[in-house]
């Protein structure tokens, strides 16, 4: 519970603010608590055993038509602003493969580091670099289901995003310095101070 709500509720609320028609949560069958929370939130649950974040995103995208626009994020993260997905949608156009929500964080070695030009186009995306080349990461995004489905062939979403970025097909939108990946005990402790 973060701010008196299950962690998953924070992402679901942000998706609802962007007027998503349908919300899909990918999880494992033994994660009964996540299944129950997702269903209580009105989300459709897709059960699987994706080995990586890339495979998990691809599995969720497979539930949609290839050309359908999909908003995606991670349920173990907290971020602001509340209208972040709407800001990404405002930047979307059909010549793009993705629009990424960007955040500043000191926790770069656990994230995908993004270099973005002054024109708003992403130049590169590198997964968990030993020597980060910027202080920006991506934490949410918008892309077609067909593009996200291509993640399944890779270990990291960053590999696909980097290829698309180098082809000039990814835009980045800086959203805030408010980003927290709750994947460690230290971060989970910090999350209890999160303001909803």
Secondary structure, DSSP 8 states (H G I E B T S, - for coil): -BTTB-HHHHHHHHHHHTT-S--EEEE-TT-HHHHHHHHHTT-EEEE---SSHHHHHHHHHTTS-TTSEEEEE-TTEEES-TTHHHHHHHH--TT-SEEEEEEE-S-GGGSEEEEE-TTSBEEEEEET-SS-SSSEEEEEEEEEHHHHHGGGGSS-HHHHHHHHHHTT-EEEEEEES-EEE--SHHHHHHHTT---
